[in-house]
């Protein structure tokens, strides 16, 4: 039962526990870094203008295209998703902070 608690979700995304640990840690550090950049941006709006939205786009790309290695999407590429609803992040007129 305890082993299943650690392996069920990673298996559901075709990863071992170790692979999932690495991938989830990678995502987490990117989110923390972008969050810190957003906090700095809140005080100094001229810094990290696109960091938050660019990080969200990259992470969304990786989350929805998990069959390959963690590589950056093409510059300017909108997030890829099975969801047909438009993403406000992909809209260039959306807030870039």
Biopython code that builds the backbone (N, CA, C, O; Angstrom):
import numpy as np
from Bio.PDB.StructureBuilder import StructureBuilder

atoms = [
    (1, "UNK", "N", (0.831, -1.198, 0.000)),
    (1, "UNK", "CA", (0.000, 0.000, 0.000)),
    (1, "UNK", "C", (0.874, 1.259, 0.000)),
    (1, "UNK", "O", (0.592, 2.195, -0.748)),
    (2, "UNK", "N", (1.919, 1.301, 0.816)),
    (2, "UNK", "CA", (2.787, 2.468, 0.893)),
    (2, "UNK", "C", (3.543, 2.670, -0.426)),
    (2, "UNK", "O", (3.689, 3.798, -0.896)),
    (3, "UNK", "N", (4.021, 1.573, -1.017)),
    (3, "UNK", "CA", (4.734, 1.680, -2.295)),
    (3, "UNK", "C", (3.820, 2.279, -3.355)),
    (3, "UNK", "O", (4.256, 3.114, -4.148)),
    (4, "UNK", "N", (2.576, 1.867, -3.377)),
    (4, "UNK", "CA", (1.609, 2.379, -4.359)),
    (4, "UNK", "C", (1.426, 3.893, -4.211)),
    (4, "UNK", "O", (1.229, 4.591, -5.206)),
    (5, "UNK", "N", (1.487, 4.396, -2.993)),
    (5, "UNK", "CA", (1.337, 5.829, -2.755)),
    (5, "UNK", "C", (2.442, 6.619, -3.463)),
    (5, "UNK", "O", (2.221, 7.752, -3.890)),
    (6, "UNK", "N", (3.620, 6.025, -3.584)),
    (6, "UNK", "CA", (4.749, 6.696, -4.216)),
    (6, "UNK", "C", (4.866, 6.408, -5.713)),
    (6, "UNK", "O", (5.561, 7.131, -6.426)),
    (7, "UNK", "N", (4.204, 5.376, -6.191)),
    (7, "UNK", "CA", (4.387, 4.977, -7.590)),
    (7, "UNK", "C", (3.157, 5.146, -8.471)),
    (7, "UNK", "O", (3.283, 5.180, -9.695)),
    (8, "UNK", "N", (1.979, 5.250, -7.881)),
    (8, "UNK", "CA", (0.755, 5.304, -8.697)),
    (8, "UNK", "C", (0.720, 6.522, -9.617)),
    (8, "UNK", "O", (0.546, 6.367, -10.826)),
    (9, "UNK", "N", (0.880, 7.718, -9.078)),
    (9, "UNK", "CA", (0.821, 8.911, -9.928)),
    (9, "UNK", "C", (1.977, 8.945, -10.933)),
    (9, "UNK", "O", (1.726, 9.189, -12.113)),
    (10, "UNK", "N", (3.226, 8.715, -10.527)),
    (10, "UNK", "CA", (4.287, 8.704, -11.541)),
    (10, "UNK", "C", (4.000, 7.717, -12.678)),
    (10, "UNK", "O", (4.249, 8.029, -13.843)),
    (11, "UNK", "N", (3.483, 6.544, -12.352)),
    (11, "UNK", "CA", (3.155, 5.567, -13.394)),
    (11, "UNK", "C", (2.053, 6.085, -14.316)),
    (11, "UNK", "O", (2.039, 5.770, -15.506)),
    (12, "UNK", "N", (1.130, 6.879, -13.769)),
    (12, "UNK", "CA", (0.031, 7.398, -14.583)),
    (12, "UNK", "C", (0.504, 8.400, -15.629)),
    (12, "UNK", "O", (-0.212, 8.675, -16.592)),
    (13, "UNK", "N", (1.708, 8.948, -15.448)),
    (13, "UNK", "CA", (2.289, 9.864, -16.432)),
    (13, "UNK", "C", (3.523, 9.237, -17.081)),
    (13, "UNK", "O", (4.393, 9.934, -17.602)),
    (14, "UNK", "N", (3.576, 7.895, -17.038)),
    (14, "UNK", "CA", (4.640, 7.106, -17.677)),
    (14, "UNK", "C", (6.038, 7.466, -17.174)),
    (14, "UNK", "O", (6.972, 7.599, -17.965)),
    (15, "UNK", "N", (6.173, 7.621, -15.870)),
    (15, "UNK", "CA", (7.467, 7.902, -15.260)),
    (15, "UNK", "C", (7.694, 6.963, -14.088)),
    (15, "UNK", "O", (6.748, 6.462, -13.480)),
    (16, "UNK", "N", (8.965, 6.732, -13.780)),
    (16, "UNK", "CA", (9.303, 6.037, -12.542)),
    (16, "UNK", "C", (9.242, 7.072, -11.416)),
    (16, "UNK", "O", (9.076, 8.266, -11.665)),
    (17, "UNK", "N", (9.377, 6.604, -10.193)),
    (17, "UNK", "CA", (9.397, 7.544, -9.068)),
    (17, "UNK", "C", (10.565, 8.516, -9.217)),
    (17, "UNK", "O", (10.400, 9.719, -9.016)),
    (18, "UNK", "N", (11.736, 8.006, -9.565)),
    (18, "UNK", "CA", (12.918, 8.852, -9.722)),
    (18, "UNK", "C", (12.767, 9.877, -10.842)),
    (18, "UNK", "O", (13.138, 11.040, -10.679)),
    (19, "UNK", "N", (12.223, 9.445, -11.976)),
    (19, "UNK", "CA", (11.981, 10.377, -13.078)),
    (19, "UNK", "C", (11.002, 11.458, -12.654)),
    (19, "UNK", "O", (11.209, 12.639, -12.932)),
    (20, "UNK", "N", (9.933, 11.048, -11.980)),
    (20, "UNK", "CA", (8.931, 12.014, -11.541)),
    (20, "UNK", "C", (9.523, 12.994, -10.531)),
    (20, "UNK", "O", (9.201, 14.182, -10.553)),
    (21, "UNK", "N", (10.378, 12.502, -9.654)),
    (21, "UNK", "CA", (11.054, 13.363, -8.692)),
    (21, "UNK", "C", (11.851, 14.451, -9.415)),
    (21, "UNK", "O", (11.784, 15.625, -9.052)),
    (22, "UNK", "N", (12.602, 14.048, -10.438)),
    (22, "UNK", "CA", (13.413, 15.014, -11.197)),
    (22, "UNK", "C", (12.545, 16.007, -11.966)),
    (22, "UNK", "O", (12.792, 17.212, -11.922)),
    (23, "UNK", "N", (11.532, 15.507, -12.668)),
    (23, "UNK", "CA", (10.672, 16.379, -13.475)),
    (23, "UNK", "C", (9.890, 17.335, -12.578)),
    (23, "UNK", "O", (9.835, 18.533, -12.853)),
    (24, "UNK", "N", (9.288, 16.820, -11.512)),
    (24, "UNK", "CA", (8.512, 17.678, -10.610)),
    (24, "UNK", "C", (9.406, 18.698, -9.920)),
    (24, "UNK", "O", (8.988, 19.833, -9.692)),
    (25, "UNK", "N", (10.620, 18.312, -9.587)),
    (25, "UNK", "CA", (11.562, 19.263, -8.987)),
    (25, "UNK", "C", (11.948, 20.350, -9.977)),
    (25, "UNK", "O", (12.069, 21.518, -9.606)),
    (26, "UNK", "N", (12.142, 19.970, -11.236)),
    (26, "UNK", "CA", (12.460, 20.940, -12.283)),
    (26, "UNK", "C", (11.319, 21.953, -12.414)),
    (26, "UNK", "O", (11.548, 23.162, -12.439)),
    (27, "UNK", "N", (10.075, 21.436, -12.496)),
    (27, "UNK", "CA", (8.912, 22.322, -12.585)),
    (27, "UNK", "C", (8.837, 23.229, -11.357)),
    (27, "UNK", "O", (8.609, 24.432, -11.486)),
    (28, "UNK", "N", (9.026, 22.665, -10.186)),
    (28, "UNK", "CA", (8.926, 23.436, -8.952)),
    (28, "UNK", "C", (9.947, 24.554, -8.864)),
    (28, "UNK", "O", (9.615, 25.668, -8.457)),
    (29, "UNK", "N", (11.189, 24.269, -9.242)),
    (29, "UNK", "CA", (12.204, 25.319, -9.176)),
    (29, "UNK", "C", (11.915, 26.418, -10.191)),
    (29, "UNK", "O", (12.154, 27.592, -9.908)),
    (30, "UNK", "N", (11.405, 26.059, -11.365)),
    (30, "UNK", "CA", (11.039, 27.077, -12.355)),
    (30, "UNK", "C", (9.899, 27.948, -11.831)),
    (30, "UNK", "O", (9.912, 29.164, -12.024)),
    (31, "UNK", "N", (8.913, 27.337, -11.171)),
    (31, "UNK", "CA", (7.788, 28.104, -10.635)),
    (31, "UNK", "C", (8.220, 29.019, -9.494)),
    (31, "UNK", "O", (7.772, 30.163, -9.412)),
    (32, "UNK", "N", (9.080, 28.527, -8.621)),
    (32, "UNK", "CA", (9.561, 29.356, -7.519)),
    (32, "UNK", "C", (10.358, 30.536, -8.073)),
    (32, "UNK", "O", (10.171, 31.672, -7.637)),
    (33, "UNK", "N", (11.246, 30.269, -9.032)),
    (33, "UNK", "CA", (12.032, 31.345, -9.638)),
    (33, "UNK", "C", (11.151, 32.386, -10.300)),
    (33, "UNK", "O", (11.368, 33.586, -10.131)),
    (34, "UNK", "N", (10.152, 31.932, -11.056)),
    (34, "UNK", "CA", (9.238, 32.868, -11.712)),
    (34, "UNK", "C", (8.406, 33.627, -10.679)),
    (34, "UNK", "O", (8.121, 34.811, -10.863)),
    (35, "UNK", "N", (8.021, 32.964, -9.611)),
    (35, "UNK", "CA", (7.268, 33.637, -8.552)),
    (35, "UNK", "C", (8.077, 34.736, -7.890)),
    (35, "UNK", "O", (7.559, 35.816, -7.606)),
    (36, "UNK", "N", (9.340, 34.457, -7.647)),
    (36, "UNK", "CA", (10.213, 35.484, -7.071)),
    (36, "UNK", "C", (10.381, 36.654, -8.043)),
    (36, "UNK", "O", (10.369, 37.816, -7.637)),
    (37, "UNK", "N", (10.537, 36.333, -9.335)),
    (37, "UNK", "CA", (10.650, 37.391, -10.339)),
    (37, "UNK", "C", (9.379, 38.238, -10.373)),
    (37, "UNK", "O", (9.452, 39.455, -10.544)),
    (38, "UNK", "N", (8.217, 37.607, -10.212)),
    (38, "UNK", "CA", (6.952, 38.353, -10.198)),
    (38, "UNK", "C", (6.869, 39.275, -8.971)),
    (38, "UNK", "O", (6.361, 40.392, -9.064)),
    (39, "UNK", "N", (7.365, 38.806, -7.841)),
    (39, "UNK", "CA", (7.362, 39.657, -6.654)),
    (39, "UNK", "C", (8.273, 40.869, -6.846)),
    (39, "UNK", "O", (7.925, 41.980, -6.446)),
    (40, "UNK", "N", (9.429, 40.656, -7.451)),
    (40, "UNK", "CA", (10.320, 41.784, -7.755)),
    (40, "UNK", "C", (9.645, 42.708, -8.763)),
    (40, "UNK", "O", (9.713, 43.931, -8.636)),
    (41, "UNK", "N", (8.994, 42.120, -9.763)),
    (41, "UNK", "CA", (8.279, 42.907, -10.784)),
    (41, "UNK", "C", (7.181, 43.769, -10.157)),
    (41, "UNK", "O", (6.928, 44.886, -10.610)),
    (42, "UNK", "N", (6.536, 43.250, -9.123)),
    (42, "UNK", "CA", (5.474, 44.015, -8.463)),
    (42, "UNK", "C", (6.014, 45.322, -7.883)),
    (42, "UNK", "O", (5.328, 46.344, -7.902)),
    (43, "UNK", "N", (7.227, 45.285, -7.375)),
    (43, "UNK", "CA", (7.840, 46.477, -6.778)),
    (43, "UNK", "C", (8.520, 47.339, -7.838)),
    (43, "UNK", "O", (8.422, 48.566, -7.813)),
    (44, "UNK", "N", (9.208, 46.683, -8.768)),
    (44, "UNK", "CA", (9.949, 47.362, -9.835)),
    (44, "UNK", "C", (9.374, 46.907, -11.178)),
    (44, "UNK", "O", (9.918, 45.988, -11.790)),
    (45, "UNK", "N", (8.284, 47.530, -11.656)),
    (45, "UNK", "CA", (7.576, 47.037, -12.838)),
    (45, "UNK", "C", (8.396, 47.028, -14.121)),
    (45, "UNK", "O", (7.966, 46.444, -15.116)),
    (46, "UNK", "N", (9.545, 47.649, -14.124)),
    (46, "UNK", "CA", (10.403, 47.654, -15.299)),
    (46, "UNK", "C", (11.338, 46.441, -15.333)),
    (46, "UNK", "O", (12.037, 46.232, -16.324)),
    (47, "UNK", "N", (11.357, 45.641, -14.264)),
    (47, "UNK", "CA", (12.166, 44.429, -14.211)),
    (47, "UNK", "C", (11.301, 43.192, -14.422)),
    (47, "UNK", "O", (10.141, 43.165, -14.009)),
    (48, "UNK", "N", (11.849, 42.190, -15.052)),
    (48, "UNK", "CA", (11.182, 40.891, -15.249)),
    (48, "UNK", "C", (9.790, 41.044, -15.866)),
    (48, "UNK", "O", (8.837, 40.397, -15.431)),
    (49, "UNK", "N", (9.683, 41.890, -16.865)),
    (49, "UNK", "CA", (8.398, 42.231, -17.471)),
    (49, "UNK", "C", (7.689, 41.005, -18.055)),
    (49, "UNK", "O", (6.469, 40.889, -17.941)),
    (50, "UNK", "N", (8.433, 40.099, -18.673)),
    (50, "UNK", "CA", (7.814, 38.933, -19.318)),
    (50, "UNK", "C", (8.126, 37.613, -18.631)),
    (50, "UNK", "O", (7.702, 36.561, -19.109)),
    (51, "UNK", "N", (8.843, 37.642, -17.542)),
    (51, "UNK", "CA", (9.318, 36.407, -16.915)),
    (51, "UNK", "C", (8.178, 35.493, -16.462)),
    (51, "UNK", "O", (8.208, 34.291, -16.727)),
    (52, "UNK", "N", (7.188, 36.043, -15.793)),
    (52, "UNK", "CA", (6.080, 35.215, -15.298)),
    (52, "UNK", "C", (5.311, 34.558, -16.420)),
    (52, "UNK", "O", (5.114, 33.343, -16.403)),
    (53, "UNK", "N", (4.870, 35.338, -17.401)),
    (53, "UNK", "CA", (4.072, 34.782, -18.492)),
    (53, "UNK", "C", (4.899, 33.850, -19.368)),
    (53, "UNK", "O", (4.384, 32.834, -19.836)),
    (54, "UNK", "N", (6.171, 34.172, -19.600)),
    (54, "UNK", "CA", (7.029, 33.299, -20.407)),
    (54, "UNK", "C", (7.250, 31.963, -19.705)),
    (54, "UNK", "O", (7.257, 30.914, -20.349)),
    (55, "UNK", "N", (7.430, 32.000, -18.390)),
    (55, "UNK", "CA", (7.621, 30.759, -17.637)),
    (55, "UNK", "C", (6.357, 29.914, -17.661)),
    (55, "UNK", "O", (6.430, 28.697, -17.828)),
    (56, "UNK", "N", (5.205, 30.543, -17.496)),
    (56, "UNK", "CA", (3.940, 29.809, -17.559)),
    (56, "UNK", "C", (3.788, 29.149, -18.927)),
    (56, "UNK", "O", (3.402, 27.983, -19.011)),
    (57, "UNK", "N", (4.085, 29.878, -19.989)),
    (57, "UNK", "CA", (3.990, 29.310, -21.338)),
    (57, "UNK", "C", (4.921, 28.121, -21.513)),
    (57, "UNK", "O", (4.519, 27.094, -22.059)),
    (58, "UNK", "N", (6.174, 28.251, -21.050)),
    (58, "UNK", "CA", (7.133, 27.144, -21.184)),
    (58, "UNK", "C", (6.670, 25.928, -20.380)),
    (58, "UNK", "O", (6.706, 24.802, -20.875)),
    (59, "UNK", "N", (6.240, 26.156, -19.149)),
    (59, "UNK", "CA", (5.804, 25.039, -18.321)),
    (59, "UNK", "C", (4.555, 24.376, -18.891)),
    (59, "UNK", "O", (4.431, 23.152, -18.858)),
    (60, "UNK", "N", (3.641, 25.167, -19.407)),
    (60, "UNK", "CA", (2.447, 24.607, -20.030)),
    (60, "UNK", "C", (2.833, 23.755, -21.239)),
    (60, "UNK", "O", (2.293, 22.666, -21.432)),
    (61, "UNK", "N", (3.763, 24.250, -22.048)),
    (61, "UNK", "CA", (4.242, 23.497, -23.204)),
    (61, "UNK", "C", (4.801, 22.147, -22.764)),
    (61, "UNK", "O", (4.467, 21.115, -23.346)),
    (62, "UNK", "N", (5.648, 22.155, -21.741)),
    (62, "UNK", "CA", (6.249, 20.908, -21.269)),
    (62, "UNK", "C", (5.217, 19.969, -20.661)),
    (62, "UNK", "O", (5.281, 18.757, -20.869)),
    (63, "UNK", "N", (4.269, 20.519, -19.915)),
    (63, "UNK", "CA", (3.258, 19.689, -19.267)),
    (63, "UNK", "C", (2.371, 18.991, -20.290)),
    (63, "UNK", "O", (1.964, 17.849, -20.081)),
    (64, "UNK", "N", (2.073, 19.665, -21.387)),
    (64, "UNK", "CA", (1.166, 19.086, -22.380)),
    (64, "UNK", "C", (1.898, 18.310, -23.465)),
    (64, "UNK", "O", (1.258, 17.706, -24.326)),
    (65, "UNK", "N", (3.218, 18.313, -23.440)),
    (65, "UNK", "CA", (4.027, 17.575, -24.417)),
    (65, "UNK", "C", (5.061, 16.734, -23.681)),
    (65, "UNK", "O", (6.258, 16.841, -23.949)),
    (66, "UNK", "N", (4.608, 15.913, -22.771)),
    (66, "UNK", "CA", (5.519, 15.191, -21.876)),
    (66, "UNK", "C", (6.181, 13.983, -22.502)),
    (66, "UNK", "O", (6.918, 13.278, -21.814)),
    (67, "UNK", "N", (5.953, 13.715, -23.772)),
    (67, "UNK", "CA", (6.542, 12.518, -24.363)),
    (67, "UNK", "C", (7.999, 12.710, -24.740)),
    (67, "UNK", "O", (8.700, 11.730, -24.992)),
    (68, "UNK", "N", (8.474, 13.953, -24.785)),
    (68, "UNK", "CA", (9.852, 14.211, -25.183)),
    (68, "UNK", "C", (10.649, 14.817, -24.056)),
    (68, "UNK", "O", (10.147, 14.992, -22.946)),
    (69, "UNK", "N", (11.909, 15.139, -24.349)),
    (69, "UNK", "CA", (12.757, 15.747, -23.319)),
    (69, "UNK", "C", (12.299, 17.157, -22.994)),
    (69, "UNK", "O", (11.537, 17.755, -23.754)),
    (70, "UNK", "N", (12.750, 17.684, -21.887)),
    (70, "UNK", "CA", (12.393, 19.031, -21.474)),
    (70, "UNK", "C", (13.188, 20.036, -22.302)),
    (70, "UNK", "O", (14.281, 20.449, -21.913)),
    (71, "UNK", "N", (12.638, 20.419, -23.426)),
    (71, "UNK", "CA", (13.270, 21.398, -24.302)),
    (71, "UNK", "C", (12.353, 22.595, -24.428)),
    (71, "UNK", "O", (11.148, 22.488, -24.202)),
    (72, "UNK", "N", (12.910, 23.715, -24.782)),
    (72, "UNK", "CA", (12.121, 24.940, -24.908)),
    (72, "UNK", "C", (11.274, 24.903, -26.174)),
    (72, "UNK", "O", (11.718, 24.393, -27.202)),
    (73, "UNK", "N", (10.045, 25.446, -26.106)),
    (73, "UNK", "CA", (9.236, 25.554, -27.314)),
    (73, "UNK", "C", (9.831, 26.610, -28.227)),
    (73, "UNK", "O", (10.629, 27.435, -27.782)),
    (74, "UNK", "N", (9.455, 26.594, -29.496)),
    (74, "UNK", "CA", (9.949, 27.636, -30.403)),
    (74, "UNK", "C", (9.572, 29.016, -29.876)),
    (74, "UNK", "O", (8.505, 29.194, -29.288)),
    (75, "UNK", "N", (10.445, 29.981, -30.087)),
    (75, "UNK", "CA", (10.201, 31.350, -29.623)),
    (75, "UNK", "C", (8.900, 31.853, -30.237)),
    (75, "UNK", "O", (8.694, 31.741, -31.446)),
    (76, "UNK", "N", (8.033, 32.400, -29.412)),
    (76, "UNK", "CA", (6.763, 32.942, -29.874)),
    (76, "UNK", "C", (5.664, 31.913, -30.048)),
    (76, "UNK", "O", (4.539, 32.266, -30.402)),
    (77, "UNK", "N", (5.971, 30.640, -29.805)),
    (77, "UNK", "CA", (4.958, 29.599, -29.975)),
    (77, "UNK", "C", (3.942, 29.685, -28.844)),
    (77, "UNK", "O", (4.323, 29.809, -27.680)),
    (78, "UNK", "N", (2.653, 29.619, -29.170)),
    (78, "UNK", "CA", (1.648, 29.616, -28.110)),
    (78, "UNK", "C", (1.664, 28.277, -27.397)),
    (78, "UNK", "O", (2.158, 27.294, -27.949)),
    (79, "UNK", "N", (1.139, 28.217, -26.190)),
    (79, "UNK", "CA", (1.087, 26.948, -25.479)),
    (79, "UNK", "C", (0.280, 25.932, -26.280)),
    (79, "UNK", "O", (-0.708, 26.280, -26.927)),
    (80, "UNK", "N", (0.706, 24.688, -26.231)),
    (80, "UNK", "CA", (0.006, 23.612, -26.923)),
    (80, "UNK", "C", (-0.879, 22.926, -25.909)),
    (80, "UNK", "O", (-0.418, 22.581, -24.820)),
    (81, "UNK", "N", (-2.140, 22.722, -26.243)),
    (81, "UNK", "CA", (-3.051, 22.121, -25.292)),
    (81, "UNK", "C", (-4.147, 21.354, -26.007)),
    (81, "UNK", "O", (-4.544, 21.700, -27.120)),
    (82, "UNK", "N", (-4.628, 20.310, -25.354)),
    (82, "UNK", "CA", (-5.780, 19.589, -25.874)),
    (82, "UNK", "C", (-7.051, 20.394, -25.642)),
    (82, "UNK", "O", (-8.073, 20.153, -26.284)),
    (83, "UNK", "N", (-6.981, 21.347, -24.726)),
    (83, "UNK", "CA", (-8.113, 22.211, -24.423)),
    (83, "UNK", "C", (-8.334, 23.164, -25.596)),
    (83, "UNK", "O", (-7.388, 23.798, -26.063)),
    (84, "UNK", "N", (-9.557, 23.269, -26.070)),
    (84, "UNK", "CA", (-9.828, 24.129, -27.211)),
    (84, "UNK", "C", (-10.093, 25.573, -26.813)),
    (84, "UNK", "O", (-10.159, 26.446, -27.678)),
    (85, "UNK", "N", (-10.245, 25.836, -25.528)),
    (85, "UNK", "CA", (-10.474, 27.210, -25.085)),
    (85, "UNK", "C", (-9.198, 28.017, -25.271)),
    (85, "UNK", "O", (-8.113, 27.522, -24.965)),
    (86, "UNK", "N", (-9.300, 29.245, -25.764)),
    (86, "UNK", "CA", (-8.095, 30.047, -25.942)),
    (86, "UNK", "C", (-7.458, 30.390, -24.607)),
    (86, "UNK", "O", (-8.150, 30.607, -23.613)),
    (87, "UNK", "N", (-6.157, 30.436, -24.596)),
    (87, "UNK", "CA", (-5.428, 30.758, -23.382)),
    (87, "UNK", "C", (-5.173, 32.257, -23.333)),
    (87, "UNK", "O", (-4.658, 32.819, -24.300)),
    (88, "UNK", "N", (-5.523, 32.928, -22.221)),
    (88, "UNK", "CA", (-5.245, 34.358, -22.139)),
    (88, "UNK", "C", (-3.746, 34.636, -22.129)),
    (88, "UNK", "O", (-3.324, 35.746, -22.453)),
    (89, "UNK", "N", (-2.943, 33.649, -21.764)),
    (89, "UNK", "CA", (-1.504, 33.832, -21.729)),
    (89, "UNK", "C", (-0.949, 33.896, -23.145)),
    (89, "UNK", "O", (0.022, 34.606, -23.405)),
    (90, "UNK", "N", (-1.572, 33.147, -24.066)),
    (90, "UNK", "CA", (-1.090, 33.129, -25.440)),
    (90, "UNK", "C", (-1.456, 34.413, -26.173)),
    (90, "UNK", "O", (-0.893, 34.696, -27.231)),
    (91, "UNK", "N", (-2.387, 35.196, -25.633)),
    (91, "UNK", "CA", (-2.821, 36.427, -26.262)),
    (91, "UNK", "C", (-1.771, 37.510, -26.051)),
    (91, "UNK", "O", (-1.528, 37.909, -24.912)),
    (92, "UNK", "N", (-1.134, 38.002, -27.136)),
    (92, "UNK", "CA", (-0.091, 39.003, -26.975)),
    (92, "UNK", "C", (-0.578, 40.280, -26.303)),
    (92, "UNK", "O", (0.229, 41.018, -25.738)),
    (93, "UNK", "N", (-1.871, 40.558, -26.350)),
    (93, "UNK", "CA", (-2.378, 41.764, -25.719)),
    (93, "UNK", "C", (-2.617, 41.591, -24.221)),
    (93, "UNK", "O", (-2.919, 42.551, -23.511)),
    (94, "UNK", "N", (-2.475, 40.340, -23.752)),
    (94, "UNK", "CA", (-2.679, 40.063, -22.328)),
    (94, "UNK", "C", (-1.540, 40.686, -21.523)),
    (94, "UNK", "O", (-0.477, 40.993, -22.061)),
    (95, "UNK", "N", (-1.778, 40.863, -20.249)),
    (95, "UNK", "CA", (-0.776, 41.451, -19.356)),
    (95, "UNK", "C", (0.497, 40.614, -19.394)),
    (95, "UNK", "O", (0.432, 39.385, -19.346)),
    (96, "UNK", "N", (1.617, 41.247, -19.477)),
    (96, "UNK", "CA", (2.895, 40.564, -19.597)),
    (96, "UNK", "C", (3.686, 40.593, -18.306)),
    (96, "UNK", "O", (4.912, 40.676, -18.376)),
    (97, "UNK", "N", (3.095, 40.533, -17.165)),
    (97, "UNK", "CA", (3.818, 40.639, -15.902)),
    (97, "UNK", "C", (3.891, 39.437, -15.133)),
    (97, "UNK", "O", (4.481, 39.431, -14.052)),
]
sb = StructureBuilder()
sb.init_structure("model")
sb.init_model(0)
sb.init_chain("A")
sb.init_seg("    ")
for serial, (resi, resn, name, xyz) in enumerate(atoms, 1):
    if name == "N":
        sb.init_residue(resn, " ", resi, " ")
    sb.init_atom(name, np.array(xyz, "f"), 0.0, 1.0, " ", f" {name:<3s}", serial, name[0])
structure = sb.get_structure()
